[in-house]
């Protein structure tokens, strides 16, 4: 069975919203670290930092 964490796209997001999970659970750290290897960028930077400073980087990486 696979598990996914979904975050609502209705303005409920906050900076660092997965930080506590990353700190508490090794599987979360491993997943984020693996995603960084696969994607070539650190998605935690998009989660943990101000969207305004990262939005152009995020759009560039997505498209």
Secondary structure, DSSP 8 states (H G I E B T S, - for coil): --------SSS---TTTTHHHHHH-HHHHHHHHHHHHHHSS-HHHHHHS-HHHHHHHHHHHH-
